[in-house]
Amino acid sequence: MEHIEREAMEFDVVIVGAGPSGLSAAIKIRQLAIENNLPDLSVCVVEKGSEVGA
């Protein structure tokens, strides 16, 4: 069996879907993180499509 090497990335929050709701959630989470002295909180938005916001 062939060994596949994968890259690993760590985030505090992962949002699946880059439509209006997902993007709004990411923005709000970052705003709340900054307001609560968590400036290093990492947010990742994952979209399967070729464009975000659709």
Secondary structure, DSSP 8 states (H G I E B T S, - for coil): -----------SEEEE--SHHHHHHHHHHHHHHHHTT-TT--EEEE-SSSSS--
